[in-house]
């Protein structure tokens, strides 16, 4: 008797909401236990959609997915940040095993084993926002591997890794398959595809090939998907004019050094690659050069402010239509009329997004590859002299990669100074020079042999401090890596949440002044029992105080009742001061530090998992009555993790806004007008992040 399929996909159709086209059409195939399948296709062919459908994260419009009984499936998302559910590295990897009701010893063993597999054991106590995207990709893999899934789906799991890390991860995948586990690997890499035993090719939502590796190599699909493209000829005339000079640049996160004494210079009309291991600090270096981060020491000299295309393309898109988004930057720089249209057309065409075809396309309906090219077009349209691209081809198919590299080459040949980071040796062939991080670091302690430069010094952006403050706030709303032992931290999760809610609600609801004072005192007793450092409250209150003062002034000036004029102590035009108002303002200034202290102490003693477990325990009586409390618990979990996520998202949006001229030195009403565009992309990303986080929790078997 032939073995029954491990998984069967029957006549599956799927289309995204408000889309006129099917993302997948009439998909049929089966998977046997122990299969190793490579899922190939150009960007936008439907690979990621199919991957999410296979693990139940998306519901099909029609058709069926049939899996073997009691199968544990795991998926690693294409965008690794979408998969992180905890604020600390070790807690994130442990999240999935905890949902499988394993013992603490087994959870700890799996956590350290999987972090060691991806070379993150030394970062176990680090906050997740401190990781590079490559390290975040490793963490996402670690979190799913810790589930020990029978069926593992990998969506571009090596796209952001350096060659050594990539090799190590592929060996882990091979060993996992040898043990009998089933693997589907979505990839654009020829080497990775040929490690599989079977190849499936998607094209515009249809399966166009499904056979063995040998049959694939002999087919036309092999030649078309992994076509070798000619390297464009480099310009023979090289300018000696220096446009960028980096001298003794150093940067650290608190006590962790990222890099020190980095020095190099670039000349006009050159294309320079920089290569280094995942997490070595390339992205941080780029942000320092572009003025988005404040270096600890050193200087950047340039003939004009360098502009940076961030590695994350989604956060660089602000407008609903493609052409409007590309025009965003030039408009902020004062470009108008025919010149603006010409600038947008040239940028879109050079990024292989023909203006006539893509100008009126909705931004968020584009495929991942198209969004990345659109984000690059928005940077190209700025027409800056110095352009920096952080992993511009990450996650792109070979054709799109070649297209982007040709674009960088054209920009350099037109006289621009172009710097980009990459992990792919084949991309270095397009460049005039390659800076190797290891060599730059090895010479870091030596005095750089650079000539004196006549270039002006470029200071960090005036908004760089805002970005630094956002990072500090993000840290303050996440439990520390190691929660200090205290009376509060040792309480059961449900008791801890109940105690916090009682104090929090009582503080907000207290009306008499004497009761407000008692709750103020109780909040500080709670903080002392939690061993919470009260200086954090003082810092937060110091930041909040001007806003409370503004609220008080507004209330005195504009909020009046008919009785106010009878009981007024002082009246002058709009300003009316009464005993009741003074008492209300006093209570506000007492409640605020009490609320801040309670929130801070609760977060300080409670990790994400405890919030979920405690809420579920409190709602257990409702669950016994068949009330679907899981959804409420899920919402609580999303809310608890959401603030750090949104702060990180806001930080990325602000970075791109700074680069594209969306934030300036304007003040007052002009400043408000400039800041307003931030809210549109942030609201859009809020809905996206909520859905992504929900899927991430589901993928980790949260129940």
N, C-alpha and C positions, 0 to 999 in steps of 0.2 A: 504494500500500500504506500503510495507517495505521501510524503509529509505534508500536512495541511499548512497553508500560508500563515506566517507570523502576523502579517497585516495585509489587508486587501482594500484597495481604493477602487470604487465602482461608480462610473459615470458622474464624476464630481464636477459641478459648476460653481463658480463663485465670482461675485462682483462687489466692489466696494460701494458703500452708500453714496448716492448722488453721482455715481459714475455711469457713463453711457455704454461702457464696454465691459465684457467679462474679463476678469483677471486670469481666470482658469476656465477651460472649456473641455468637457468630455474627457476627464482624466481617468485613466484606467491602468492599474498595475498592481502587482502583489510583491510582497517582501517575505523571504524565508528567514527563519532564525539563523543568526550568524552571518547574514549578508553584509557586505561592505560596498555601498553604492555611492558613486559620485553623481551629484545632481548639477548639471551644467546648463549654461544659457547666458545670453547677453543681459545686461542690466535692463530691468523692466520686463523680463520674460515670465515672471511669476514664481520664481524659486522660493523666495522668502515667504510668500503667501501660502504656497503648498506646504512648506515646513511647519508653519503655525497651525495649519489645518490638521496635519498628521498627529499633532499632540493635543488637539482639541481646544486650542486658543481662539480659533475662528470657526463659526458655524457655516456649513456649506449651504448654498441656495438650493441645491438638489444633489442627489447621489448619496452614497454611504461610505463610511470609513469603518471597517471591521477589524478589530485587533484581538489577539489571543487573550484569553482570560488571565487576569491578575498580572498584566504587563506594566512594568514601571518605566515610563518614558521620560526622557530629559531633553531639553532643547537649549542651546546656547544661541542667543540672539545676535543678529548682525551688528547692532549698535550696543556695545557692552554696557553703557551707562543706564540703558533701559532695564537692565537685569539686576542692578544692585538694590538690595532692600534694607540694608543696615548701614549705619554710619561708621562702623569699625570693621577692618578686614576679617579678623577671626570670627566675629559674630555673623558676618555675611555668609561665610562658608558653612557655618554651623546651623544656619537658619533652616535649610532643607532637612538635614538629618533629625532636627528637633521635631519637625512635622511628622516624621515616620515613627515617633514614639520609641526611639532608641534610648538606651541607658546613657547617663552622662559620660561614662568611661568610653563607650563606643563613639559618641558624638565627638568627644575631644580627640580620640584616635583618628577618626575620619578627617576631622578638620585639619590637624597638623600634617597628616599624610598627604592630603590633597593640596594644601598650601606648599608643601615641600616639592610636590610633583611639578608645580608651576613656578618654583623658585620665588615664592613670596613668604616663606616661613619667617624671614627676618623682618617682614613688614606686618606681622600678625596684629600688632597693637596700633598700627597706623590708622588714621582716619581715611575713609575711602576717597574723599575729595582730594587728598594729597597725591593720589596715584596718577601716573600718566595714563593716556588712553590705552597704550599697549599693556601696561600693568593692570588696568581695569578689565581688559579683555581676558587676561590670565585669571583674574579673580572671578569673572563670570563663568569661565570654564570650571574653575575649582568648585564653585558653588553647586554646579549641576553634577559634576563628577562625584561629589560627596554623597549624592543620592544613591550611587551605585546602580544607575539605570540599566535595564535590559536592552532598551532601545534608545540610542543616542543620536540626536540630530544636531549637526554643527553648521551654523550659518556664517560663513566667512570668518571662522574662528581664529585664523592666523593673519588676517588682513593688516593688523597694526603691529605685528611682532617683527623683531629683528631676526636675521637668519638663524642665529644660534638658538634663540627661544622657539622659533618656528620648528626647527629640527627636533628639539626636545619634545615639543607638544605632539608632533606627528608620530614620534616613537611611542608616546603614551597611547595615542589613538590606535596604532597598529597592535599594541599589546592587549588593549581592551577588546579588540576584535578577535584576536587569537584565543582569548578566554571564552569566546562564544557569544559575545554581545553583538547586537545588530547596530550598524552605523549607516547613517545617510549624511554625506558630507557635501554641503553646498560650497562650491569654490570656483574661482576664476584661474587657478593655478594649474598648469599642465602637470607639474611634478606631483601635486596633491591628487589630481584626478586619476593619474596612472597608478597610484597606490591602491585604488579600489579594484574590486573584481568585476564590477558591473557598472555601466554608464547609462544614465538617463539624461536626455537633452530636451530642454523646454524651449519653445520659440513662440512668443506672443500668446502664452497661455495654453499651448498645445504640446503634448509629448510627440516629438518628431523622431526620436531614436531611443531604443531601449534594448541593449544587448551587452555582450561581454566586452572586456577591455580590448581583446584582440580584434573583434569586429569593429569597434570604434576607431582604432588606429587605422584600419583599412578603409574607413568611410570618408566621405567628403566633409562630414561634420568636424572631424578631427582637424582637417586643414583649414576650415573656415573659422572655427572657434579659436584655435591656437596659431593663427596666421602670423608669420614673421614679417614685421614691418621694417622698411629701410630707415636707417638713422639719417635725419636731414644733415646736409653738409654745413659745417660750421664756418662762420665768417673768418677769413684769413686776416683781415685788418682788425687789430686790437688796440683800443685806446689805452694810453698810460695815465689817463685822468682818474684819480682816486675819488670815489663817491661815498664810500662808507668805511669807517675805521672804528673798530671795537678795541678798547684798551683796558686790560686788567679787570674785566667785569667779573663780579662775584655775586652769588645769590644763595640765601639760606631760608628754609622754613623753620622758624623757631630754633631748635637745636640741631636740625638736620641740614647739613651742607649739600646743596645741589651741584654747584660748580664754583670754581674759584680761578681768578686771574686768566680769564679767557681773552685772547687777543688775536685779531686777524684783520685784514683789510680787503676790500673788493674794489674792482675798477669798473668804469663805465662800459656798458655793452657786453658784460660777461654773464654767463649762466653758471652758477656755482651750486654743487650739491653738498650736503652735509649728512654724514652717516654716523650712527651710533646706536648702542643697545637701547631697547625699550626702557624708558624711565631714567635715562642718563641725564636728561635735562634740556633736550633740544627745544621743546615747546616753550619752556621757561626762558631760555636764552632768547628766543624769537620775541617773546612778549617784552622782555627787557629792552631789546633793540627798538621795538615799535613804541616804547614809552608806556606800556600797559602795566608793567610791574616796576617797582622801585628797587634797583640793585643795591646791595649792601656796600659795594665799592666799585670803582672803575667808571669809565665814561664811554659814551657813544658819540661819534662825530659823523656828520653826514651833510650833504649839500641840501637836503630837505628831509622832512619826517618820513621814515620808511613806513609803508603800509603792509599789514599782515592779513593773509587769508587764513583763518583759524581752521583747525583740523575738523571741527564739527560743522558741517555745512548747514544743518537745519536752523541753527540760531542766527545765521547770516541773512535770513529771508524775512523781509518786513512787510512787503506789499502783496495784495491778493493776486495781481497779474505779473507775469514774468518781466515784461518790458518796464513796467513801473518800478519793479524792484531793482533792476539794473540802473535805472535813472535816479534812484534814491541818493546815492553818493554824489554824483556830479551836481545834482540840484542843490545839495547842501553846500557845495563849493561855489555856487553862483552861476553855474552853466545853465543857459536857457535857450529856447527857440530851436532853430535849425541845428545849431551846434550841439544841443543836448540830444536831439534825435540821432544825429550822426554818431555821437559818442556811444549811445546805446546800441545802435546797429553794428558798429565796428566791434564792440566788446562781445556781443552775443555771437557774431559770426566767427570771431577768432576762437571762441570757446566751443565751437561746433554745435551751437544752438541757433540755427538760421533764424534771423529776425522775422522773416515772412511766415515762418511756420510756428514760432514759439512766442511771439510778442503778446498775443492775447490768451495764451494758455494760463490756467489757474496755477499759481505757484505750488500749492500743496497737493495738486493732482499729479505732479510730475513724479517720475520714478526716482529712486535713490541716486542713480548716476546722473540724471538730468538736474536734480536739485544741487548736486555738488558742482556741476559745470555752471549752473546759474549763479551760485554763490561766488565762484571764481570770476564770472563775468562782471559781477558787482564791484569786485576789486580792480579788475582791469580797466573798467570805465572811469576810475579815478584818475587815470593817466599820470600816476606818480612816477618819479624818477627811480625810486628804489622799491622793489616789490619782493615780499617774502611769502612763500607758500609752505604751509605746514602739512606734510603728507598729502599733497594734492590729488594723488591717484588712489588713495586708500579705498578698497572695496570696488574698484572699477574693473570692467572686463578689459581684455587686451586691446580692443579697438579704441575704447574711450581713453585708456591709459596712453596709447600712442598719440591720440588727438591732443590730450592735455600737454604731453611732453613737447610736441611740435609747437603748441601755443607758447610755452615758456621759451622755447628756442627762438621763435619769431620776435617775442618781446625783447629778448637780449640783443638780437640782431638789429632791432630798430633803435638801439641806444639805451635801453633800460638796464639797470643793474638788478639781476634776478637771483635770489637765493631760495633754495628749497631743501626740505628734508626728505629722506627716502630710506627704505630698507632693502631696495631692489638694485642689485648690481647692474642690471640691464638699463635702468633709468639713468645711471651715472654716465653711460655712453653718450647721452644727449648733452652733457655738461662740458664746460671748458675746464673745470677744475673740481676736485672732490676734497672737502675738508673732512678728515676722519677724527671723530670725537676722542678716540683713544690717544691720538697724537697731540691734539690740542690740550688734553688733560695732562699728558706726560710732560709737556713743556710749560705747564701752568705755573710752576714755581720759579721758572727762569725768567729773567727780564726780557720781554719781547723785543726783538730787533726790528722795530718799526720806525720809519722815518718820522720826523715831525710833520704834523698835518696842518694844513691851512683851513680845513673844514670846520664849520661852526659846531659847537657842542649842542647835542639834542637832549634836553631835559625831559624827565618823565611827564606824561600828560597830567594836567591838573585834576583829572578824574581818577588817577591811579590810587589815591588814598581812599576814594570811595570803594574801589574794588577790594582793597585790603580790609576795609571795615566790614564789607559783606562777608568776607571769608571768616573774620573773627566772630561775627554774629552767627554764622553757620555752625561754627565750633561750639558756641554757647548753647545752641538748641539741640545738641546731640549728647547723649550720655558719654562720659569719658571712656577711653579704652579699657581701663581697669577701675571699676566702681569701688571706692574706698569702703571698707566695712563700717557699718554704723547701725544704730537701732532701726532707722527707717529702711535702709537697703536690705536688711535681713528679714523684713516682714514678708509674708506671702504676697504674691502679685495682686490678688483680689483685695486683700486688706489694705495694701499700699495705695491702690487706686481709689478705694472707697474713702480712706482717710483724706487723701488729697482733694477729692471732689467735695467732701463735706466742708473742709476748711475753705476751699476756693469759692464755693457757692455762698457760704456764710459771710465771707469777706465782701463779696459783691453785693449781697442782699442787705447787709447791715445798714440801717438808716440812722439811728441815734448816734450822736458823737461818741458817747461812752462805749457803745458796742463796737464802733469802728476802731476805737483805741484798743479794746480788748483783742479784736481780731488781728490788729497790727502786732500786738505783743505775741499772740499765738503763732503768727507766721514766722517770727524770729525764733521762737522755741522750736518750731518744726525744722527750721534751717540748722539750728545747733544740733538737733538730734540726727540730722542727715549729714553732719560734718561738711555742710555746704559753705564755701568761702564767701563771706558776706561782702567782700570787696567787689565781687561780680555784681551784686545788687546795686552797690553805690555807683559803679560805672554805668550800668544800665539806666539808673535813675538820673544820673548826670546828663545822659543823652536825652532822656525823656523830659526833663524838667522844662526846657524852653517851650516845648509843645504844650505842656500842662499850663504854663504861664500864658501862652497865647490863647488857650481855651478859656482861661479865667477872664482875660481881657475882653474876649468876644462876648462872654456871658454878661459881664458888667455893662458892656456897651449896647448890646443888641437884643438880649433876651429879657423882656419885661412882661410883667402882669399888671393888672389894674391896681392891685394892692401894694405893688412896689413903691409907688409914689407916696402912699400914705405912711409907710414904714421906713422911708428912705433916710439914710444917715447923711448922704451927700448926693446932690444932683447937679450935673453940668452938661447941658445939651444931651448927647446920647448916653453919657456916663451916669448910671444910677447904681449907687452902692447901698445895700441893705444888710441887716444882720443875717437874714436867711441866706443871702447869696454868699456872704463871708463864711458862714458855717458850712455851706455846701462845698465851697472851694477848699476849705480846710479838710473836709472829709475826703475830697478827691485826692489831695496831696498826701493823705494818710493811706488811703486804699491802694494807690498806685504802687508804692514800694512794697506793700504787703502782698499784692498780686504778683509782682515781679519776683519777689523772694520765694513764694510758694511754687510758681512755675519753674524757676531755676533749680530749686532744691528737688522737685519731683523729677525733672529731666536728669539731674545730676545722679540720682539714685536708681533710675529705671531704664533698662535697655528696651529696645523695640519689641523683642520677643515677649517680655513680661507684660507689656501693654496689651498685646494680643491675648496672651493666656489669661491675664487678670480680667479683661473685659468678658472673655468667653465664660470664665468661671462665674462672674456676677450675673450673667444672663442665662445660666444653665436652667433655672426654673422655667424660663420662657421657652427654651429649646425643648424641654420635656413636654410642653404644650403644643409642640410642632410649629412654633413660631420660627421662621427662617432667620435666626440671629447671626448666622455666618456673615450675611451681607452687612449687618451693622458693625460687626467686629472688623470686617474688611475695610469699611469706611474709616473706622477709628485708626486702624493701622496705616492707612493711606494718609490720613490727616497728620499722624505723628511723624511720618517720614517725609511728608510733603513740604514742610517749611524749608529744610535743608536742600531738598531737590529744587524748589523754586528759587531759592537764593543762588544756587549754582547756575540755574538757567538764566536768572536775571544778570548774573555776573558775565556770562557769555554774551548775552544780548548787549550789555553796556560796552563790552570790549569791541564788538563789531560796530556799534553805533559810534564809538570814539574814532575808529579807523575810517568809517565812512562819513564822518562829519556830522553825525546826528546829535552830538553833544558838543557844546562850545563854551566859550568864556562868558556867554550872555548871562544876565541876572534879571531878577524880578519876573515880570509877566513874560518877557521873551524866553527866560529859562523854562518857565512852566510850559510854554508852547513847544519848546524843543523836547522836553521830557515826555510830553503826552504820547508821541509815537511809540515809546517803550511799552505802554500798556497793551497795545493791540497785539504785538507778537507774544507778550507775556501771557495774556488771556488765552490766546490760541495754544501756546505751549502748556498752559495749565490743564486744559482738557486732554491734550495728548499725553501729558505725564501721568494724569490720573488713570487713563486707560492702560498705559504701559505698565504702571506700577501694579495695577490689578492683575494684568497678565503675568507679571514677574512673580507675584505671590502665588498665583495659581500654578505656575510652572514649578514652584518649589513645594507643591503639595500642601499649601496652607488650607486647612479645613475649618 
